[in-house]
Amino acid sequence: MNRFFFKAFLGAVLACSTLAQAAINEVDRIVAIVNSEAVTSSQLRDRVIRIRQNLGGQEAQLPPMNVLERQVLEQLVMERVQLQQAREASLRIDDGAVERAINLVADNNRLTLEQLRAAVTRDGMSWNKYREEIRAELMLNRLREIEVDNKVTVSDAEVDNFIRNHPEALLGTEYRVAHILLRIPENMNEAQQKALQERADNVLSRLKAGEDFARIATDSSDAPDRVRGGELGWLERERLPGFYGEVVNKLKPGEISPPLQSATGLHVIKLLDKREQNIIASQTIEQTHVRHILLKSSELLSDTEVQTRLGLLRERIVNGADFAELAKASSADHLSAARGGEIGWVNPGDTMPAFEKAMNSLAPNQVSEPIQTPYGWHIIQVLERRKQDIGEEHRRNFARAILRQRKAEEAYEDWLRQLLDSAYVEYKLENADE
């Protein structure tokens, strides 16, 4: 081959190789290191695209792209730290649990499984990737249950004190709240204090100038909900974080609080709206005495096989077999199985939505077709119904649930902060283009 043409050919090959490598680097460059794992720019880009899609054309609420990318990257880092912790704890989510969760997503969105799959593909995500994201979300939920939620206790004395000092919480007033949080660094030095004050001054000047609260929250707040404009959603006063309940009770819809300081940081709170839900408007509710047989799918037993087995059990019961004996012999819910499948008297909202829907459609002594919930597959029998005065017991349960949720949220924030502090995290996003 002519030397000149050989050099030209070699140059072209090297140029193509360089361009290809540049493209690979663009897709796979590292934007953060979390312990021994990397977060890549492609993962960051995918999450940013999804957030923009979820806003449904309201991208104007988003901060500038560089700010959004930093916020989303911090979210990815926090998820990665938790997933690493879950793997260290040997947590596993089997395929059956993933399938049940996906079916629940489809049901809640009034879609068939095929329609959900088409929607996921239309949004640019492969079905396998969607399944793995559902698996990761289930893993994070399971980890939180083990590390935080299951360790939260609420004493009777705490319930008594809550009912005595917060009677308005049982009236059902809900608040729609947004906030901006400027977090105080651990062991803050003088330079950090000055930077924090400058950020606070900037936020206040923008608020005074009438700039949109949601826009300021998305590009300034340190809270995870900043991508939603700092909105917390509809919550009862006592379910709001920290001292927020006391603040919003003094605000009118549309009003913004002055800057408030806590051990966490500086807060600015806006009351978006307020409504009365009458959570305990009536003291009389309908209770259902119910029992069930639960079977779970596994790697050795598919959902179809589980449905078939439950269908055969149902047929036997309809033809006169004893429900209680079959529950004792077959049900995977060992607690209720020992009682012949009896769950007992349940109130509205005590069970999963799909379970409650099937239960409510049954007449006494009727047995349902197999239905699916996140716990597995069930056949249900209603034994009887009654009108019951919920009275003091329900008020106490409601108060206990409020306290439990508040304590769990505070414990979860502390646990996340400690987990992140113990991890090695290096951000490389700022230097990615250098």
C-alpha positions as CSV (number, residue, x, y, z in Angstrom):
1,M,0.0,0.0,0.0
2,N,1.3,3.5,-0.9
3,R,2.8,5.0,2.3
4,F,0.9,8.2,1.9
5,F,-2.5,6.4,1.5
6,F,-1.5,4.1,4.4
7,K,-1.0,7.1,6.7
8,A,-4.2,8.7,5.5
9,F,-6.1,5.5,6.1
10,L,-4.5,5.1,9.6
11,G,-5.3,8.7,10.4
12,A,-9.0,8.2,9.4
13,V,-9.1,5.0,11.6
14,L,-7.6,6.9,14.5
15,A,-10.0,9.8,14.0
16,C,-13.0,7.5,14.0
17,S,-11.7,5.7,17.1
18,T,-11.2,9.0,18.9
19,L,-14.8,10.1,18.0
20,A,-16.2,6.8,19.1
21,Q,-14.3,7.0,22.3
22,A,-15.5,10.6,22.9
23,A,-19.1,9.4,22.3
24,I,-18.5,6.6,24.8
25,N,-17.1,9.0,27.3
26,E,-20.0,11.3,26.8
27,V,-22.4,8.5,27.6
28,D,-20.5,6.8,30.3
29,R,-18.3,9.4,32.0
30,I,-18.3,9.2,35.8
31,V,-20.2,12.1,37.5
32,A,-20.0,10.7,41.0
33,I,-18.3,7.9,43.0
34,V,-20.2,6.3,45.9
35,N,-17.9,4.1,47.9
36,S,-16.7,1.6,45.2
37,E,-19.5,2.3,42.6
38,A,-19.7,4.9,39.9
39,V,-22.7,7.0,38.8
40,T,-22.5,7.8,35.1
41,S,-23.7,10.7,33.1
42,S,-26.1,8.4,31.1
43,Q,-27.8,7.4,34.4
44,L,-28.0,11.1,35.4
45,R,-29.4,12.1,32.0
46,D,-32.0,9.3,32.1
47,R,-33.3,10.5,35.5
48,V,-33.4,14.2,34.4
49,I,-35.3,13.3,31.2
50,R,-37.9,11.4,33.3
51,I,-38.4,14.2,35.7
52,R,-39.0,16.6,32.8
53,Q,-41.5,14.1,31.4
54,N,-43.3,13.7,34.7
55,L,-43.9,17.5,34.8
56,G,-46.1,17.1,31.8
57,G,-45.1,20.3,30.0
58,Q,-44.5,22.4,33.2
59,E,-40.8,22.5,32.7
60,A,-40.9,26.3,33.6
61,Q,-41.0,25.2,37.2
62,L,-37.6,23.6,36.9
63,P,-34.3,25.3,37.8
64,P,-31.5,25.9,35.2
65,M,-30.2,22.7,33.9
66,N,-26.9,22.8,35.8
67,V,-28.8,23.2,39.1
68,L,-31.3,20.5,38.2
69,E,-28.5,18.0,37.3
70,R,-26.8,18.7,40.6
71,Q,-30.0,18.1,42.6
72,V,-30.8,14.9,40.7
73,L,-27.3,13.6,41.1
74,E,-27.6,14.1,44.9
75,Q,-30.8,12.0,44.7
76,L,-29.1,9.3,42.8
77,V,-26.2,9.2,45.2
78,M,-28.6,8.9,48.2
79,E,-30.4,6.0,46.4
80,R,-27.0,4.3,45.7
81,V,-25.9,4.5,49.3
82,Q,-29.1,2.9,50.5
83,L,-29.0,0.1,47.9
84,Q,-25.4,-0.7,48.9
85,Q,-26.6,-0.9,52.5
86,A,-29.5,-3.2,51.4
87,R,-27.1,-5.5,49.6
88,E,-24.8,-5.6,52.7
89,A,-27.9,-6.7,54.7
90,S,-28.5,-9.5,52.1
91,L,-31.9,-8.1,51.3
92,R,-33.5,-9.7,48.2
93,I,-36.7,-8.9,46.2
94,D,-37.9,-11.9,44.2
95,D,-39.5,-11.7,40.8
96,G,-42.9,-12.5,42.3
97,A,-42.8,-9.4,44.5
98,V,-41.8,-7.3,41.4
99,E,-44.7,-8.6,39.4
100,R,-47.2,-7.9,42.2
101,A,-45.9,-4.4,42.5
102,I,-46.2,-3.8,38.7
103,N,-49.7,-5.2,38.6
104,L,-50.6,-2.8,41.5
105,V,-49.2,0.1,39.5
106,A,-51.3,-0.9,36.5
107,D,-54.4,-1.3,38.6
108,N,-54.0,2.1,40.4
109,N,-53.6,3.8,37.0
110,R,-56.6,1.9,35.6
111,L,-54.4,0.2,33.0
112,T,-54.0,-3.3,31.8
113,L,-50.5,-4.8,32.1
114,E,-50.1,-4.4,28.3
115,Q,-51.2,-0.8,28.4
116,L,-48.7,-0.1,31.2
117,R,-45.9,-1.8,29.2
118,A,-46.8,0.3,26.1
119,A,-46.7,3.5,28.2
120,V,-43.3,2.6,29.6
121,T,-41.9,1.9,26.2
122,R,-43.4,5.1,24.8
123,D,-41.6,7.1,27.5
124,G,-38.3,5.6,26.2
125,M,-37.6,3.0,28.9
126,S,-37.1,-0.7,28.3
127,W,-39.4,-3.0,30.2
128,N,-36.5,-4.8,31.8
129,K,-35.1,-1.5,33.1
130,Y,-38.6,-0.5,34.4
131,R,-38.8,-3.9,36.3
132,E,-35.3,-3.3,37.8
133,E,-36.3,0.2,38.9
134,I,-39.4,-1.2,40.6
135,R,-37.2,-3.9,42.3
136,A,-34.8,-1.1,43.5
137,E,-37.8,0.9,44.9
138,L,-39.1,-2.2,46.7
139,M,-35.6,-2.8,48.1
140,L,-35.4,0.8,49.5
141,N,-38.9,0.4,51.1
142,R,-37.9,-2.9,52.7
143,L,-34.6,-1.4,54.0
144,R,-36.5,1.6,55.5
145,E,-39.0,-0.8,57.2
146,I,-36.2,-2.8,58.8
147,E,-33.8,0.0,59.7
148,V,-36.4,2.7,60.7
149,D,-40.1,2.0,60.6
150,N,-40.1,-1.2,62.6
151,K,-38.1,0.4,65.4
152,V,-40.5,3.3,65.9
153,T,-42.7,2.9,69.0
154,V,-45.5,5.2,70.3
155,S,-46.5,4.8,74.0
156,D,-50.0,5.1,75.4
157,A,-48.7,8.2,77.4
158,E,-47.7,9.9,74.1
159,V,-51.1,9.2,72.6
160,D,-52.8,10.6,75.7
161,N,-50.7,13.7,75.6
162,F,-51.4,14.2,71.9
163,I,-55.2,13.9,72.2
164,R,-55.1,16.3,75.2
165,N,-53.0,19.0,73.5
166,H,-54.0,18.6,69.9
167,P,-57.8,18.1,69.7
168,E,-57.9,20.0,66.4
169,A,-55.9,17.3,64.7
170,L,-58.9,14.9,65.0
171,L,-61.2,17.4,63.2
172,G,-59.6,16.7,59.9
173,T,-58.1,20.0,58.8
174,E,-55.5,19.4,56.1
175,Y,-52.9,21.9,54.7
176,R,-51.2,22.0,51.3
177,V,-47.8,23.3,52.1
178,A,-44.6,24.2,50.2
179,H,-41.3,25.0,51.7
180,I,-37.7,26.1,51.1
181,L,-34.9,24.6,53.3
182,L,-31.4,25.9,53.4
183,R,-29.6,23.2,55.3
184,I,-27.0,24.1,58.0
185,P,-23.7,22.2,57.4
186,E,-22.3,20.0,60.1
187,N,-19.7,21.9,62.3
188,M,-20.3,25.0,60.2
189,N,-17.3,27.3,59.9
190,E,-17.2,31.1,59.3
191,A,-17.0,30.8,55.5
192,Q,-19.9,28.4,55.4
193,Q,-22.0,30.6,57.7
194,K,-21.3,33.6,55.3
195,A,-22.3,31.5,52.3
196,L,-25.5,30.4,54.0
197,Q,-26.4,33.9,54.9
198,E,-25.8,35.0,51.3
199,R,-28.1,32.2,50.1
200,A,-30.8,33.3,52.6
201,D,-30.6,36.9,51.5
202,N,-30.9,35.9,47.9
203,V,-34.0,33.8,48.6
204,L,-35.6,36.6,50.6
205,S,-34.9,39.3,48.0
206,R,-36.4,37.1,45.3
207,L,-39.5,36.4,47.4
208,K,-39.9,40.2,48.1
209,A,-39.7,40.9,44.4
210,G,-42.7,38.6,43.8
211,E,-40.8,35.7,42.1
212,D,-42.7,32.4,42.0
213,F,-42.2,30.4,45.2
214,A,-41.9,27.0,43.4
215,R,-39.2,28.3,41.1
216,I,-37.1,29.6,44.0
217,A,-37.6,26.3,45.8
218,T,-36.5,24.2,42.8
219,D,-33.2,26.1,42.4
220,S,-32.4,27.0,46.0
221,S,-33.9,24.5,48.5
222,D,-31.8,21.7,49.9
223,A,-34.9,19.5,50.6
224,P,-35.5,16.4,48.4
225,D,-38.9,17.7,47.4
226,R,-37.4,20.7,45.6
227,V,-38.0,19.1,42.2
228,R,-41.7,19.5,43.0
229,G,-41.3,23.2,43.8
230,G,-40.9,22.3,47.5
231,E,-44.5,21.0,47.8
232,L,-45.2,18.6,50.5
233,G,-48.8,17.8,49.4
234,W,-52.0,17.7,51.5
235,L,-51.2,16.8,55.2
236,E,-52.8,17.1,58.5
237,R,-51.2,19.6,60.8
238,E,-49.6,17.0,63.0
239,R,-48.2,15.1,60.1
240,L,-46.2,18.1,58.9
241,P,-42.5,18.0,59.7
242,G,-41.2,19.6,62.9
243,F,-42.7,22.9,63.8
244,Y,-44.4,23.5,60.4
245,G,-47.8,22.7,61.9
246,E,-47.6,25.6,64.3
247,V,-46.5,27.9,61.5
248,V,-49.2,27.0,58.9
249,N,-51.9,27.3,61.5
250,K,-51.2,31.1,61.7
251,L,-51.0,31.6,57.9
252,K,-53.8,32.2,55.4
253,P,-53.7,30.5,52.0
254,G,-51.1,32.2,49.8
255,E,-49.1,33.7,52.7
256,I,-45.4,33.0,53.3
257,S,-43.7,32.7,56.7
258,P,-40.7,34.8,57.7
259,P,-37.4,32.8,57.8
260,L,-37.4,30.4,60.6
261,Q,-34.3,28.5,62.0
262,S,-34.1,25.0,63.4
263,A,-31.2,22.6,64.1
264,T,-31.6,21.4,60.6
265,G,-31.4,24.8,58.8
266,L,-33.3,27.9,57.7
267,H,-36.9,27.4,56.6
268,V,-39.4,29.5,54.6
269,I,-42.9,28.0,54.5
270,K,-45.8,28.8,52.2
271,L,-49.4,27.8,52.8
272,L,-50.9,27.0,49.4
273,D,-54.4,25.9,50.5
274,K,-56.4,24.6,53.4
275,R,-59.4,22.2,53.7
276,E,-61.6,20.4,56.1
277,Q,-61.7,16.6,55.6
278,N,-63.9,15.6,58.6
279,I,-61.7,12.6,59.2
280,I,-63.9,11.5,62.2
281,A,-67.1,13.4,61.3
282,S,-69.2,10.3,62.1
283,Q,-68.5,8.0,65.0
284,T,-70.3,5.1,63.3
285,I,-68.7,3.0,60.7
286,E,-69.4,-0.3,59.0
287,Q,-67.0,-3.1,60.1
288,T,-66.5,-6.4,58.2
289,H,-65.7,-9.7,59.8
290,V,-63.5,-11.4,57.2
291,R,-61.2,-14.4,56.6
292,H,-59.0,-15.4,53.8
293,I,-56.6,-17.9,52.4
294,L,-53.3,-16.5,51.1
295,L,-50.9,-18.2,48.6
296,K,-47.7,-16.6,47.3
297,S,-45.9,-17.2,44.0
298,S,-42.2,-18.1,43.9
299,E,-39.5,-19.2,41.5
300,L,-41.1,-22.7,41.7
301,L,-44.7,-21.6,41.6
302,S,-46.0,-19.1,39.0
303,D,-48.9,-16.6,39.5
304,T,-50.9,-18.7,37.1
305,E,-50.4,-21.9,39.2
306,V,-51.2,-20.0,42.4
307,Q,-54.5,-18.7,40.9
308,T,-55.3,-22.3,39.7
309,R,-54.7,-23.7,43.2
310,L,-56.8,-21.0,44.9
311,G,-59.6,-21.6,42.3
312,L,-59.7,-25.3,43.2
313,L,-59.8,-24.4,47.0
314,R,-62.6,-22.0,46.3
315,E,-64.6,-24.6,44.4
316,R,-64.2,-27.0,47.3
317,I,-65.5,-24.4,49.7
318,V,-68.5,-23.6,47.5
319,N,-69.2,-27.3,47.4
320,G,-69.3,-27.6,51.2
321,A,-65.6,-28.0,52.4
322,D,-64.7,-26.2,55.6
323,F,-63.0,-22.9,54.9
324,A,-61.2,-22.9,58.3
325,E,-59.7,-26.3,57.8
326,L,-58.4,-25.5,54.3
327,A,-57.0,-22.2,55.6
328,K,-55.1,-24.0,58.4
329,A,-53.7,-26.5,55.9
330,S,-52.9,-24.2,53.0
331,S,-52.7,-20.5,53.8
332,A,-49.3,-18.7,53.7
333,D,-50.6,-16.2,56.3
334,H,-49.5,-18.2,59.2
335,L,-50.9,-15.8,61.8
336,S,-54.5,-16.0,60.4
337,A,-54.1,-19.6,59.3
338,A,-53.9,-20.7,62.9
339,R,-57.4,-19.1,63.4
340,G,-58.9,-20.7,60.3
341,G,-58.0,-17.8,58.1
342,E,-59.7,-15.2,60.3
343,I,-58.4,-11.6,60.1
344,G,-61.2,-10.5,62.4
345,W,-63.2,-7.3,62.3
346,V,-61.7,-4.7,59.9
347,N,-62.5,-1.0,59.4
348,P,-62.5,0.8,56.1
349,G,-58.9,1.5,55.0
350,D,-57.4,-1.3,57.2
351,T,-56.6,-3.6,54.2
352,M,-55.0,-3.1,50.8
353,P,-57.2,-1.4,48.3
354,A,-57.6,-4.4,46.0
355,F,-58.5,-6.6,49.1
356,E,-61.0,-4.1,50.4
357,K,-62.6,-3.7,47.0
358,A,-63.1,-7.4,46.6
359,M,-64.3,-7.7,50.2
360,N,-66.9,-5.0,49.9
361,S,-68.4,-6.6,46.8
362,L,-69.2,-9.8,48.7
363,A,-72.4,-10.8,50.5
364,P,-72.0,-12.6,53.8
365,N,-70.7,-16.2,53.4
366,Q,-69.8,-15.5,49.7
367,V,-66.3,-16.5,48.6
368,S,-64.4,-14.3,46.2
369,E,-62.5,-15.3,43.1
370,P,-58.7,-15.2,43.5
371,I,-57.5,-11.6,43.8
372,Q,-53.9,-10.2,44.0
373,T,-52.4,-7.7,46.4
374,P,-48.7,-6.9,47.1
375,Y,-48.8,-9.7,49.7
376,G,-49.8,-12.4,47.2
377,W,-53.0,-14.0,46.0
378,H,-56.1,-14.4,48.2
379,I,-59.6,-15.9,48.3
380,I,-61.8,-14.0,50.7
381,Q,-64.9,-14.8,52.7
382,V,-67.1,-12.2,54.5
383,L,-68.7,-13.7,57.6
384,E,-70.8,-10.8,58.7
385,R,-71.0,-7.0,58.8
386,R,-72.0,-4.6,61.6
387,K,-72.3,-0.9,62.3
388,Q,-69.9,0.1,65.1
389,D,-69.4,3.2,67.2
390,I,-65.6,3.7,66.7
391,G,-65.5,6.1,69.6
392,E,-62.4,6.5,71.7
393,E,-60.6,3.5,70.2
394,H,-60.6,4.9,66.7
395,R,-59.5,8.4,67.9
396,R,-56.6,6.8,69.8
397,N,-55.6,4.7,66.7
398,F,-55.7,7.8,64.5
399,A,-53.6,9.8,67.0
400,R,-51.1,6.9,67.2
401,A,-50.8,6.7,63.4
402,I,-50.0,10.4,63.3
403,L,-47.4,10.2,66.0
404,R,-45.9,7.1,64.4
405,Q,-45.6,8.7,61.0
406,R,-44.0,11.8,62.4
407,K,-41.4,9.9,64.5
408,A,-40.7,7.6,61.5
409,E,-40.0,10.6,59.2
410,E,-37.7,12.2,61.7
411,A,-35.9,8.9,62.4
412,Y,-35.6,8.3,58.6
413,E,-34.0,11.7,58.0
414,D,-31.5,11.1,60.8
415,W,-30.7,7.6,59.5
416,L,-30.2,8.9,56.0
417,R,-27.8,11.6,57.2
418,Q,-25.7,9.1,59.2
419,L,-25.6,6.7,56.3
420,L,-24.4,9.4,53.9
421,D,-21.9,10.6,56.5
422,S,-20.4,7.2,56.7
423,A,-20.1,6.7,52.9
424,Y,-17.3,7.9,50.6
425,V,-18.9,10.2,48.1
426,E,-17.0,12.2,45.4
427,Y,-18.8,14.4,43.0
428,K,-17.3,14.9,39.6
429,L,-20.1,16.7,37.7
430,E,-18.4,20.1,37.9
431,N,-15.3,18.7,36.2
432,A,-17.0,16.5,33.7
433,D,-16.6,18.9,30.8
434,E,-13.0,20.0,31.5
